[in-house]
Amino acid sequence: MDMKCDMSGAAAVIGTMYAIAKAKLPVYVVGLVPATDNRPDGNAQVPGDVITMYDGTTVEVLNTDAEGRLILAMHFLMQKNTNPNL
């Protein structure tokens, strides 16, 4: 899978949110799009770093290619606060 396919889920959410707004549907909708970039520099995470998640949980970075998994975990934590009506 390349990076253009990797963003297809986010594109679907953004497109859906746009269509709902454009149609002026009388609904309350929350669309969450976990997204990040990959910019290694002096402030980049390194193995051994400990980060604090949205709910206060701490996570040790063991693999610097895990940013997608880290933001997905953060997404699920944030999603718990949206109180969806299904």
C-alpha positions, 0 to 999 in steps of 0.5 A, spaced: 500 500 500 502 506 498 501 513 501 495 515 497 491 509 498 493 510 506 489 516 506 483 513 503 479 512 509 481 519 511 478 522 504 472 518 505 470 521 512 472 528 509 468 527 503 462 525 507 462 531 512 463 535 506 457 532 503 453 532 509 454 540 510 453 541 503 446 538 503 445 542 509 442 535 513 439 537 520 444 532 523 449 532 528 455 529 525 462 528 528 468 526 523 475 524 526 481 523 522 487 521 525 493 524 521 500 525 521 506 527 517 513 523 517 518 529 519 524 527 522 528 532 525 531 534 532 525 534 535 523 527 532 521 521 537 526 516 538 526 509 541 525 510 549 521 516 549 515 516 553 509 520 550 502 522 554 496 520 550 489 524 550 487 520 557 493 521 561 496 514 559 503 513 557 506 510 552 513 508 550 516 509 543 519 502 541 519 503 534 519 510 530 515 507 525 509 507 529 506 514 529 500 511 525 499 506 530 500 512 536 495 516 532 490 511 531 490 509 539 489 517 540 483 517 535 480 511 539 481 515 546 478 521 543 472 518 540 470 515 546 468 523 548 464 524 542 458 520 545 455 517 538 448 516 537 447 510 533 
